[in-house]
């Protein structure tokens, strides 16, 4: 199995609605995004995929949508829509009032760098979103490229903190019964497990998550 990893950086602000600490306030991070792709075979140039293609198809899109933005999560977006509607005695601002106050009348909120998403953004949910987008881009019909994981670093200094999203199929989807492979995240050896009774096949991750072997 061949594997390539490419990283990129964006600056983005968000908040975690319902958080009991400072993260309930809007705050920003320099987010490091890491994407791992693999293939059992190389193309005619001897590559899994050109790093430039990964940048053009994935990272440029991420940069265009999210870099230097304030991201509004699903719950906050619903609340903002309600708060900005014209209330009794005109006490609440409309979105047009908001645009006029910022001198951008007629512009969309995206033009202000305010981007609403359909999920409540944390490092974990962002990693899942990026993983799903990468699958849509790179795992099309006829493609030999497989998305291993998307990793999102929310904190870089003084220590790194990250969240990662993968899937069972990312780990065991290309294995045949009894074939060993390496975990895309930590390089540990993996083996697909098949039940002799119901013939269901398990990845080690789901096997142990379901309680592991039952011993009488």
C-alpha positions as CSV (number, residue, x, y, z in Angstrom):
1,X,0.0,0.0,0.0
2,X,1.3,3.4,-1.0
3,X,0.3,6.5,1.0
4,X,0.7,10.3,0.6
5,X,-0.1,13.0,3.1
6,X,-0.6,16.7,2.4
7,X,-1.2,19.5,4.9
8,X,-2.6,23.0,4.7
9,X,-3.3,25.9,7.0
10,X,-6.3,28.3,7.5
11,X,-7.2,31.0,10.0
12,X,-10.8,30.6,11.1
13,X,-12.9,31.7,14.1
14,X,-15.8,29.8,15.7
15,X,-17.4,29.1,19.0
16,X,-18.8,26.0,20.8
17,X,-22.4,26.7,21.8
18,X,-23.1,25.3,25.2
19,X,-19.4,25.0,26.3
20,X,-18.9,25.9,29.9
21,X,-15.5,27.6,29.4
22,X,-14.0,30.3,27.2
23,X,-14.8,28.3,24.1
24,X,-18.4,29.5,24.3
25,X,-17.1,32.9,23.0
26,X,-16.1,33.5,19.5
27,X,-12.4,32.9,19.1
28,X,-9.9,32.1,16.4
29,X,-7.3,29.4,15.6
30,X,-4.7,28.7,13.0
31,X,-6.0,25.3,11.9
32,X,-3.7,22.8,10.4
33,X,-5.4,20.3,8.1
34,X,-3.9,17.0,7.2
35,X,-5.3,14.6,4.5
36,X,-4.0,11.1,3.9
37,X,-4.6,9.3,0.6
38,X,-3.5,5.8,-0.4
39,X,-3.6,3.4,-3.3
40,X,-2.5,-0.2,-3.9
41,X,-1.0,0.9,-7.3
42,X,0.8,3.8,-8.7
43,X,-0.2,5.8,-11.8
44,X,1.9,6.0,-15.0
45,X,4.1,8.7,-13.4
46,X,4.8,6.5,-10.3
47,X,2.5,8.5,-8.0
48,X,-0.5,7.8,-5.8
49,X,-1.7,11.2,-6.9
50,X,0.1,14.4,-7.8
51,X,0.4,16.6,-4.7
52,X,-0.6,19.6,-6.9
53,X,-3.8,17.9,-7.8
54,X,-4.6,17.4,-4.1
55,X,-3.9,21.1,-3.5
56,X,-6.0,22.2,-6.5
57,X,-9.0,19.9,-5.9
58,X,-9.1,19.9,-2.1
59,X,-7.0,22.5,-0.2
60,X,-7.8,25.4,-2.5
61,X,-11.5,24.9,-2.0
62,X,-11.0,24.6,1.8
63,X,-9.0,27.8,1.8
64,X,-11.5,29.7,-0.4
65,X,-14.4,28.7,1.8
66,X,-13.0,28.8,5.3
67,X,-9.8,30.9,5.5
68,X,-10.2,34.2,7.4
69,X,-13.9,33.6,8.2
70,X,-16.1,33.5,11.2
71,X,-18.0,30.2,11.1
72,X,-21.5,30.1,12.5
73,X,-22.6,26.6,13.5
74,X,-26.0,25.1,12.9
75,X,-27.5,26.0,16.3
76,X,-26.1,29.6,16.2
77,X,-27.3,30.1,12.6
78,X,-30.9,29.3,13.7
79,X,-30.6,31.7,16.6
80,X,-29.1,34.4,14.5
81,X,-31.8,34.1,11.9
82,X,-34.4,34.6,14.7
83,X,-32.6,37.5,16.4
84,X,-32.1,39.4,13.1
85,X,-35.8,39.3,12.1
86,X,-37.7,42.5,12.8
87,X,-39.1,42.2,16.3
88,X,-41.7,44.1,18.3
89,X,-41.1,47.9,18.3
90,X,-38.2,47.4,15.9
91,X,-36.0,46.4,18.8
92,X,-34.1,43.8,16.8
93,X,-31.8,44.5,13.9
94,X,-32.6,43.0,10.5
95,X,-29.8,41.5,8.4
96,X,-30.0,44.6,6.2
97,X,-29.5,46.8,9.3
98,X,-26.5,44.7,10.1
99,X,-25.1,45.1,6.6
100,X,-25.7,48.9,6.6
101,X,-23.9,49.2,9.9
102,X,-20.8,47.5,8.4
103,X,-21.0,49.6,5.2
104,X,-21.7,46.6,3.0
105,X,-25.3,47.0,2.1
106,X,-26.4,44.5,-0.5
107,X,-23.5,42.1,0.2
108,X,-24.0,38.6,1.3
109,X,-22.8,37.5,4.7
110,X,-20.2,35.4,3.0
111,X,-18.7,38.6,1.6
112,X,-18.2,39.7,5.2
113,X,-16.4,36.5,5.9
114,X,-19.3,35.0,7.9
115,X,-19.9,31.4,6.8
116,X,-22.8,29.3,8.1
117,X,-22.4,25.5,8.2
118,X,-24.9,22.7,8.7
119,X,-23.1,21.3,11.7
120,X,-21.8,22.7,15.0
121,X,-18.1,23.2,14.3
122,X,-15.6,21.5,16.5
123,X,-12.3,20.0,15.5
124,X,-14.0,16.6,15.4
125,X,-17.0,17.6,13.3
126,X,-14.8,19.6,11.0
127,X,-12.5,16.6,10.5
128,X,-15.6,14.5,9.5
129,X,-16.8,17.1,7.1
130,X,-13.4,17.4,5.4
131,X,-13.1,13.6,5.2
132,X,-16.5,13.3,3.5
133,X,-15.6,16.1,1.1
134,X,-12.3,14.4,0.3
135,X,-14.1,11.1,-0.4
136,X,-16.5,12.9,-2.8
137,X,-13.5,14.4,-4.7
138,X,-11.1,11.6,-4.8
139,X,-13.0,8.3,-4.6
140,X,-15.0,8.7,-7.8
141,X,-15.8,6.0,-10.3
142,X,-12.7,4.3,-11.6
143,X,-10.4,5.9,-9.1
144,X,-7.8,3.8,-7.3
145,X,-7.2,6.5,-4.7
146,X,-8.6,5.9,-1.2
147,X,-9.1,8.5,1.6
148,X,-7.5,7.2,4.8
149,X,-8.2,10.0,7.2
150,X,-8.7,13.8,7.7
151,X,-6.9,15.3,10.7
152,X,-7.6,18.8,12.1
153,X,-5.1,20.4,14.4
154,X,-6.9,23.1,16.5
155,X,-3.9,24.0,18.6
156,X,-0.3,24.1,17.4
157,X,1.7,25.8,20.1
158,X,3.1,25.1,22.7
159,X,1.7,21.6,22.1
160,X,-0.3,20.2,19.3
161,X,-3.9,19.1,19.7
162,X,-5.8,17.4,16.9
163,X,-8.9,15.5,16.0
164,X,-9.1,12.8,13.3
165,X,-11.9,11.2,11.3
166,X,-11.6,7.9,9.4
167,X,-14.0,5.1,8.8
168,X,-14.0,1.3,9.1
169,X,-13.9,1.0,5.4
170,X,-10.9,3.2,5.3
171,X,-9.1,0.7,7.5
172,X,-10.4,-2.6,6.3
173,X,-12.3,-2.0,3.1
174,X,-9.5,-3.1,0.8
175,X,-8.5,-6.2,2.9
176,X,-9.3,-9.7,2.0
177,X,-9.9,-12.4,4.6
178,X,-6.6,-13.1,6.4
179,X,-4.7,-10.3,4.7
180,X,-2.6,-8.0,6.9
181,X,-2.3,-4.3,6.5
182,X,-1.2,-1.2,8.3
183,X,-3.5,1.2,10.1
184,X,-3.4,4.6,8.2
185,X,-3.2,6.5,11.5
186,X,-0.6,4.6,13.6
187,X,0.9,1.9,11.3
188,X,-0.2,-0.9,13.6
189,X,-1.0,-4.2,11.8
190,X,-4.6,-4.9,11.0
191,X,-6.4,-8.1,10.1
192,X,-9.9,-8.6,8.9
193,X,-12.0,-10.9,11.1
194,X,-14.8,-13.1,9.8
195,X,-17.4,-14.9,11.9
196,X,-17.6,-18.7,11.2
197,X,-21.3,-18.6,12.1
198,X,-23.0,-15.6,10.5
199,X,-20.1,-14.9,8.1
200,X,-20.1,-11.2,9.0
201,X,-16.8,-9.5,8.4
202,X,-15.4,-7.1,11.0
203,X,-12.6,-4.6,11.1
204,X,-10.6,-4.8,14.4
205,X,-12.0,-1.4,15.3
206,X,-15.7,-2.4,15.1
207,X,-14.9,-5.9,16.5
208,X,-13.5,-4.5,19.8
209,X,-15.9,-1.6,19.9
210,X,-18.7,-4.2,20.0
211,X,-17.3,-5.9,23.0
212,X,-14.6,-8.2,21.5
213,X,-14.7,-12.0,21.8
214,X,-17.3,-13.7,24.0
215,X,-15.7,-16.3,26.2
216,X,-17.8,-18.8,28.2
